[in-house]
Amino acid sequence: KNFQAIVSCIGGDGTIYIIPKSSEITLNSLMIEIQNTFKGLGLLIPYCWKKGEACVVRGSDTMWYRGKVVEVCGSTLQVQYIDHGYIESIPQCHLYPTTFYTDIPPFCIPCQLYKTLPIGNFWQQDAVGCLQELLTNEEVEIHVEKLPDNPWDKLFISLYFGGISLSSFMAHQKYCVAEDCQDVQKLGLFAGDIHVSPSYMLPPLPVPGDPFPVRVTHLVSPKEVYICLDPSENLTKQSATEGAASSDLESLDEALKWCNKIVESLPLLTNFEKEMPCLAEYVDGLWYRAKLLSIIQLVPVQILVQFVDYGTYLVAPTNRLRHIPYCLLKYPVQAVRVLLAGFKPSSDDKNTKRIPYSPEWSLNALWAMVDCVEGKHLSASILTLSPEVTISLYGDDKNLVHLKLIEMGLAEFE
């Protein structure tokens, strides 16, 4: 069975404690009931605690939780929060023995990775620290591989975060050996590791003539822009293409979130082939999908890259380029290069400041087009798909965006 879960805790021995997403509502209801039942302080009179005894424990957030005594150590007890997995040393005054709720099984499930052998036969401290930093309180995908012989023992699982196998990632970090090498191959682990030149997929486009919502993510010139389908807006009824785009975008955002979490463990790029997919660090400090365009400078090396989900460009040193996990290649690029139909540069535009790489256009025309599209609810319809994707682009007022440039004398009808 496969399901989504929250990792509530990583034990000191590497045990992964998970709470199925399907159990969250029931657990929250139980927590509300426990708060209404137990109020005030813990047990203030002497009490002979026994190992394995059920209790409720007052956490550092002043909430009451179901617990179990795992060790008695004088005035403090080692108590496990049975619905979350973690173990803490608790003063006796913060505990209360109870027989309430003992018929309800724990909500968290202890798990271990299937066919994964830690180096030295147990998870080393740095490996446990890596698991804790990576997974605690994160939503992951669980594949149940094998049930334990004893129902109270650990469940054997494969765990995936952002499409990446945890076993493969930990093996790549030299923390363990994954017996199932096929998983490592499937992961890639990185696009540069495979012999076939990797590439991004192009997104499916709506049928020519049908209007669809878009965002302009980058302008090369008033005539040449990059657009993204905007599934958050509906003109009429969401098409299958837009529905798929919405799902892909959510999954891509989740995968990129995870990649930013593990980015320091991803190797720096050493192969600089044109069009090579990679991860590149933007000026905001986050890493995004990109592709190599050209080497701008040799000493020091500076590479021109394009962020494929936005269309924007960046000149970056090699320490801001890393191998891209292979799983990120399954999502189509989000930004599509298009030409806008119906207008051309004005022959009467006397502005001397021109776009250096597109001198037929003035800078004033570029800034005017930026004002027309930036932050606006836009719609488009495709006119041609080849040799270039050509569209009509409409603004908030449902008028063609280039009409404003024509009014200003910066463009003319084509």
Secondary structure as a PSIPRED ss2 file (coil, helix, strand):
# PSIPRED VFORMAT (PSIPRED V4.0)

   1 K C   1.000  0.000  0.000
   2 N E   0.000  0.000  1.000
   3 F E   0.000  0.000  1.000
   4 Q E   0.000  0.000  1.000
   5 A E   0.000  0.000  1.000
   6 I E   0.000  0.000  1.000
   7 V E   0.000  0.000  1.000
   8 S E   0.000  0.000  1.000
   9 C E   0.000  0.000  1.000
  10 I E   0.000  0.000  1.000
  11 G C   1.000  0.000  0.000
  12 G C   1.000  0.000  0.000
  13 D C   1.000  0.000  0.000
  14 G C   1.000  0.000  0.000
  15 T C   1.000  0.000  0.000
  16 I E   0.000  0.000  1.000
  17 Y E   0.000  0.000  1.000
  18 I E   0.000  0.000  1.000
  19 I E   0.000  0.000  1.000
  20 P E   0.000  0.000  1.000
  21 K H   0.000  1.000  0.000
  22 S H   0.000  1.000  0.000
  23 S H   0.000  1.000  0.000
  24 E H   0.000  1.000  0.000
  25 I H   0.000  1.000  0.000
  26 T H   0.000  1.000  0.000
  27 L H   0.000  1.000  0.000
  28 N H   0.000  1.000  0.000
  29 S H   0.000  1.000  0.000
  30 L H   0.000  1.000  0.000
  31 M H   0.000  1.000  0.000
  32 I H   0.000  1.000  0.000
  33 E H   0.000  1.000  0.000
  34 I H   0.000  1.000  0.000
  35 Q H   0.000  1.000  0.000
  36 N H   0.000  1.000  0.000
  37 T H   0.000  1.000  0.000
  38 F C   1.000  0.000  0.000
  39 K C   1.000  0.000  0.000
  40 G C   1.000  0.000  0.000
  41 L C   1.000  0.000  0.000
  42 G C   1.000  0.000  0.000
  43 L C   1.000  0.000  0.000
  44 L C   1.000  0.000  0.000
  45 I C   1.000  0.000  0.000
  46 P C   1.000  0.000  0.000
  47 Y C   1.000  0.000  0.000
  48 C C   1.000  0.000  0.000
  49 W C   1.000  0.000  0.000
  50 K C   1.000  0.000  0.000
  51 K C   1.000  0.000  0.000
  52 G C   1.000  0.000  0.000
  53 E C   1.000  0.000  0.000
  54 A E   0.000  0.000  1.000
  55 C E   0.000  0.000  1.000
  56 V E   0.000  0.000  1.000
  57 V E   0.000  0.000  1.000
  58 R E   0.000  0.000  1.000
  59 G C   1.000  0.000  0.000
  60 S C   1.000  0.000  0.000
  61 D C   1.000  0.000  0.000
  62 T C   1.000  0.000  0.000
  63 M C   1.000  0.000  0.000
  64 W E   0.000  0.000  1.000
  65 Y E   0.000  0.000  1.000
  66 R E   0.000  0.000  1.000
  67 G E   0.000  0.000  1.000
  68 K E   0.000  0.000  1.000
  69 V E   0.000  0.000  1.000
  70 V E   0.000  0.000  1.000
  71 E E   0.000  0.000  1.000
  72 V E   0.000  0.000  1.000
  73 C E   0.000  0.000  1.000
  74 G C   1.000  0.000  0.000
  75 S C   1.000  0.000  0.000
  76 T E   0.000  0.000  1.000
  77 L E   0.000  0.000  1.000
  78 Q E   0.000  0.000  1.000
  79 V E   0.000  0.000  1.000
  80 Q E   0.000  0.000  1.000
  81 Y E   0.000  0.000  1.000
  82 I C   1.000  0.000  0.000
  83 D C   1.000  0.000  0.000
  84 H C   1.000  0.000  0.000
  85 G C   1.000  0.000  0.000
  86 Y C   1.000  0.000  0.000
  87 I E   0.000  0.000  1.000
  88 E E   0.000  0.000  1.000
  89 S E   0.000  0.000  1.000
  90 I E   0.000  0.000  1.000
  91 P E   0.000  0.000  1.000
  92 Q H   0.000  1.000  0.000
  93 C H   0.000  1.000  0.000
  94 H H   0.000  1.000  0.000
  95 L E   0.000  0.000  1.000
  96 Y E   0.000  0.000  1.000
  97 P E   0.000  0.000  1.000
  98 T C   1.000  0.000  0.000
  99 T C   1.000  0.000  0.000
 100 F C   1.000  0.000  0.000
 101 Y C   1.000  0.000  0.000
 102 T C   1.000  0.000  0.000
 103 D C   1.000  0.000  0.000
 104 I C   1.000  0.000  0.000
 105 P C   1.000  0.000  0.000
 106 P C   1.000  0.000  0.000
 107 F C   1.000  0.000  0.000
 108 C C   1.000  0.000  0.000
 109 I E   0.000  0.000  1.000
 110 P E   0.000  0.000  1.000
 111 C E   0.000  0.000  1.000
 112 Q E   0.000  0.000  1.000
 113 L E   0.000  0.000  1.000
 114 Y C   1.000  0.000  0.000
 115 K C   1.000  0.000  0.000
 116 T E   0.000  0.000  1.000
 117 L E   0.000  0.000  1.000
 118 P E   0.000  0.000  1.000
 119 I H   0.000  1.000  0.000
 120 G H   0.000  1.000  0.000
 121 N H   0.000  1.000  0.000
 122 F C   1.000  0.000  0.000
 123 W C   1.000  0.000  0.000
 124 Q C   1.000  0.000  0.000
 125 Q H   0.000  1.000  0.000
 126 D H   0.000  1.000  0.000
 127 A H   0.000  1.000  0.000
 128 V H   0.000  1.000  0.000
 129 G H   0.000  1.000  0.000
 130 C H   0.000  1.000  0.000
 131 L H   0.000  1.000  0.000
 132 Q H   0.000  1.000  0.000
 133 E H   0.000  1.000  0.000
 134 L H   0.000  1.000  0.000
 135 L H   0.000  1.000  0.000
 136 T C   1.000  0.000  0.000
 137 N C   1.000  0.000  0.000
 138 E C   1.000  0.000  0.000
 139 E E   0.000  0.000  1.000
 140 V E   0.000  0.000  1.000
 141 E E   0.000  0.000  1.000
 142 I E   0.000  0.000  1.000
 143 H E   0.000  0.000  1.000
 144 V E   0.000  0.000  1.000
 145 E E   0.000  0.000  1.000
 146 K E   0.000  0.000  1.000
 147 L C   1.000  0.000  0.000
 148 P C   1.000  0.000  0.000
 149 D C   1.000  0.000  0.000
 150 N C   1.000  0.000  0.000
 151 P C   1.000  0.000  0.000
 152 W C   1.000  0.000  0.000
 153 D C   1.000  0.000  0.000
 154 K C   1.000  0.000  0.000
 155 L E   0.000  0.000  1.000
 156 F E   0.000  0.000  1.000
 157 I E   0.000  0.000  1.000
 158 S E   0.000  0.000  1.000
 159 L E   0.000  0.000  1.000
 160 Y E   0.000  0.000  1.000
 161 F E   0.000  0.000  1.000
 162 G C   1.000  0.000  0.000
 163 G C   1.000  0.000  0.000
 164 I E   0.000  0.000  1.000
 165 S E   0.000  0.000  1.000
 166 L H   0.000  1.000  0.000
 167 S H   0.000  1.000  0.000
 168 S H   0.000  1.000  0.000
 169 F H   0.000  1.000  0.000
 170 M H   0.000  1.000  0.000
 171 A H   0.000  1.000  0.000
 172 H H   0.000  1.000  0.000
 173 Q C   1.000  0.000  0.000
 174 K C   1.000  0.000  0.000
 175 Y C   1.000  0.000  0.000
 176 C E   0.000  0.000  1.000
 177 V E   0.000  0.000  1.000
 178 A E   0.000  0.000  1.000
 179 E C   1.000  0.000  0.000
 180 D C   1.000  0.000  0.000
 181 C H   0.000  1.000  0.000
 182 Q H   0.000  1.000  0.000
 183 D H   0.000  1.000  0.000
 184 V H   0.000  1.000  0.000
 185 Q H   0.000  1.000  0.000
 186 K H   0.000  1.000  0.000
 187 L H   0.000  1.000  0.000
 188 G C   1.000  0.000  0.000
 189 L C   1.000  0.000  0.000
 190 F E   0.000  0.000  1.000
 191 A H   0.000  1.000  0.000
 192 G H   0.000  1.000  0.000
 193 D H   0.000  1.000  0.000
 194 I C   1.000  0.000  0.000
 195 H C   1.000  0.000  0.000
 196 V C   1.000  0.000  0.000
 197 S C   1.000  0.000  0.000
 198 P C   1.000  0.000  0.000
 199 S C   1.000  0.000  0.000
 200 Y C   1.000  0.000  0.000
 201 M C   1.000  0.000  0.000
 202 L C   1.000  0.000  0.000
 203 P C   1.000  0.000  0.000
 204 P C   1.000  0.000  0.000
 205 L C   1.000  0.000  0.000
 206 P C   1.000  0.000  0.000
 207 V C   1.000  0.000  0.000
 208 P C   1.000  0.000  0.000
 209 G C   1.000  0.000  0.000
 210 D C   1.000  0.000  0.000
 211 P C   1.000  0.000  0.000
 212 F E   0.000  0.000  1.000
 213 P E   0.000  0.000  1.000
 214 V E   0.000  0.000  1.000
 215 R E   0.000  0.000  1.000
 216 V E   0.000  0.000  1.000
 217 T E   0.000  0.000  1.000
 218 H E   0.000  0.000  1.000
 219 L E   0.000  0.000  1.000
 220 V C   1.000  0.000  0.000
 221 S C   1.000  0.000  0.000
 222 P C   1.000  0.000  0.000
 223 K C   1.000  0.000  0.000
 224 E E   0.000  0.000  1.000
 225 V E   0.000  0.000  1.000
 226 Y E   0.000  0.000  1.000
 227 I E   0.000  0.000  1.000
 228 C E   0.000  0.000  1.000
 229 L E   0.000  0.000  1.000
 230 D C   1.000  0.000  0.000
 231 P C   1.000  0.000  0.000
 232 S C   1.000  0.000  0.000
 233 E C   1.000  0.000  0.000
 234 N C   1.000  0.000  0.000
 235 L C   1.000  0.000  0.000
 236 T C   1.000  0.000  0.000
 237 K C   1.000  0.000  0.000
 238 Q C   1.000  0.000  0.000
 239 S C   1.000  0.000  0.000
 240 A H   0.000  1.000  0.000
 241 T H   0.000  1.000  0.000
 242 E H   0.000  1.000  0.000
 243 G H   0.000  1.000  0.000
 244 A H   0.000  1.000  0.000
 245 A H   0.000  1.000  0.000
 246 S H   0.000  1.000  0.000
 247 S H   0.000  1.000  0.000
 248 D H   0.000  1.000  0.000
 249 L H   0.000  1.000  0.000
 250 E H   0.000  1.000  0.000
 251 S H   0.000  1.000  0.000
 252 L H   0.000  1.000  0.000
 253 D H   0.000  1.000  0.000
 254 E H   0.000  1.000  0.000
 255 A H   0.000  1.000  0.000
 256 L H   0.000  1.000  0.000
 257 K H   0.000  1.000  0.000
 258 W H   0.000  1.000  0.000
 259 C H   0.000  1.000  0.000
 260 N H   0.000  1.000  0.000
 261 K H   0.000  1.000  0.000
 262 I C   1.000  0.000  0.000
 263 V H   0.000  1.000  0.000
 264 E H   0.000  1.000  0.000
 265 S H   0.000  1.000  0.000
 266 L C   1.000  0.000  0.000
 267 P C   1.000  0.000  0.000
 268 L E   0.000  0.000  1.000
 269 L C   1.000  0.000  0.000
 270 T C   1.000  0.000  0.000
 271 N C   1.000  0.000  0.000
 272 F C   1.000  0.000  0.000
 273 E C   1.000  0.000  0.000
 274 K C   1.000  0.000  0.000
 275 E C   1.000  0.000  0.000
 276 M C   1.000  0.000  0.000
 277 P E   0.000  0.000  1.000
 278 C E   0.000  0.000  1.000
 279 L E   0.000  0.000  1.000
 280 A E   0.000  0.000  1.000
 281 E E   0.000  0.000  1.000
 282 Y C   1.000  0.000  0.000
 283 V C   1.000  0.000  0.000
 284 D C   1.000  0.000  0.000
 285 G C   1.000  0.000  0.000
 286 L C   1.000  0.000  0.000
 287 W E   0.000  0.000  1.000
 288 Y E   0.000  0.000  1.000
 289 R E   0.000  0.000  1.000
 290 A E   0.000  0.000  1.000
 291 K E   0.000  0.000  1.000
 292 L E   0.000  0.000  1.000
 293 L E   0.000  0.000  1.000
 294 S E   0.000  0.000  1.000
 295 I E   0.000  0.000  1.000
 296 I E   0.000  0.000  1.000
 297 Q E   0.000  0.000  1.000
 298 L C   1.000  0.000  0.000
 299 V C   1.000  0.000  0.000
 300 P C   1.000  0.000  0.000
 301 V C   1.000  0.000  0.000
 302 Q E   0.000  0.000  1.000
 303 I E   0.000  0.000  1.000
 304 L E   0.000  0.000  1.000
 305 V E   0.000  0.000  1.000
 306 Q E   0.000  0.000  1.000
 307 F E   0.000  0.000  1.000
 308 V C   1.000  0.000  0.000
 309 D C   1.000  0.000  0.000
 310 Y C   1.000  0.000  0.000
 311 G C   1.000  0.000  0.000
 312 T C   1.000  0.000  0.000
 313 Y E   0.000  0.000  1.000
 314 L E   0.000  0.000  1.000
 315 V E   0.000  0.000  1.000
 316 A E   0.000  0.000  1.000
 317 P E   0.000  0.000  1.000
 318 T H   0.000  1.000  0.000
 319 N H   0.000  1.000  0.000
 320 R H   0.000  1.000  0.000
 321 L E   0.000  0.000  1.000
 322 R E   0.000  0.000  1.000
 323 H C   1.000  0.000  0.000
 324 I C   1.000  0.000  0.000
 325 P E   0.000  0.000  1.000
 326 Y H   0.000  1.000  0.000
 327 C H   0.000  1.000  0.000
 328 L H   0.000  1.000  0.000
 329 L H   0.000  1.000  0.000
 330 K H   0.000  1.000  0.000
 331 Y C   1.000  0.000  0.000
 332 P C   1.000  0.000  0.000
 333 V C   1.000  0.000  0.000
 334 Q C   1.000  0.000  0.000
 335 A C   1.000  0.000  0.000
 336 V E   0.000  0.000  1.000
 337 R E   0.000  0.000  1.000
 338 V E   0.000  0.000  1.000
 339 L E   0.000  0.000  1.000
 340 L E   0.000  0.000  1.000
 341 A C   1.000  0.000  0.000
 342 G C   1.000  0.000  0.000
 343 F E   0.000  0.000  1.000
 344 K E   0.000  0.000  1.000
 345 P E   0.000  0.000  1.000
 346 S C   1.000  0.000  0.000
 347 S C   1.000  0.000  0.000
 348 D C   1.000  0.000  0.000
 349 D C   1.000  0.000  0.000
 350 K C   1.000  0.000  0.000
 351 N C   1.000  0.000  0.000
 352 T C   1.000  0.000  0.000
 353 K C   1.000  0.000  0.000
 354 R E   0.000  0.000  1.000
 355 I E   0.000  0.000  1.000
 356 P C   1.000  0.000  0.000
 357 Y C   1.000  0.000  0.000
 358 S E   0.000  0.000  1.000
 359 P E   0.000  0.000  1.000
 360 E E   0.000  0.000  1.000
 361 W E   0.000  0.000  1.000
 362 S E   0.000  0.000  1.000
 363 L H   0.000  1.000  0.000
 364 N H   0.000  1.000  0.000
 365 A H   0.000  1.000  0.000
 366 L H   0.000  1.000  0.000
 367 W H   0.000  1.000  0.000
 368 A H   0.000  1.000  0.000
 369 M H   0.000  1.000  0.000
 370 V H   0.000  1.000  0.000
 371 D H   0.000  1.000  0.000
 372 C H   0.000  1.000  0.000
 373 V H   0.000  1.000  0.000
 374 E C   1.000  0.000  0.000
 375 G C   1.000  0.000  0.000
 376 K C   1.000  0.000  0.000
 377 H C   1.000  0.000  0.000
 378 L E   0.000  0.000  1.000
 379 S E   0.000  0.000  1.000
 380 A E   0.000  0.000  1.000
 381 S E   0.000  0.000  1.000
 382 I E   0.000  0.000  1.000
 383 L E   0.000  0.000  1.000
 384 T E   0.000  0.000  1.000
 385 L C   1.000  0.000  0.000
 386 S C   1.000  0.000  0.000
 387 P C   1.000  0.000  0.000
 388 E C   1.000  0.000  0.000
 389 V C   1.000  0.000  0.000
 390 T E   0.000  0.000  1.000
 391 I E   0.000  0.000  1.000
 392 S E   0.000  0.000  1.000
 393 L E   0.000  0.000  1.000
 394 Y E   0.000  0.000  1.000
 395 G C   1.000  0.000  0.000
 396 D C   1.000  0.000  0.000
 397 D C   1.000  0.000  0.000
 398 K C   1.000  0.000  0.000
 399 N C   1.000  0.000  0.000
 400 L E   0.000  0.000  1.000
 401 V C   1.000  0.000  0.000
 402 H C   1.000  0.000  0.000
 403 L H   0.000  1.000  0.000
 404 K H   0.000  1.000  0.000
 405 L H   0.000  1.000  0.000
 406 I H   0.000  1.000  0.000
 407 E H   0.000  1.000  0.000
 408 M C   1.000  0.000  0.000
 409 G C   1.000  0.000  0.000
 410 L C   1.000  0.000  0.000
 411 A E   0.000  0.000  1.000
 412 E E   0.000  0.000  1.000
 413 F E   0.000  0.000  1.000
 414 E C   1.000  0.000  0.000
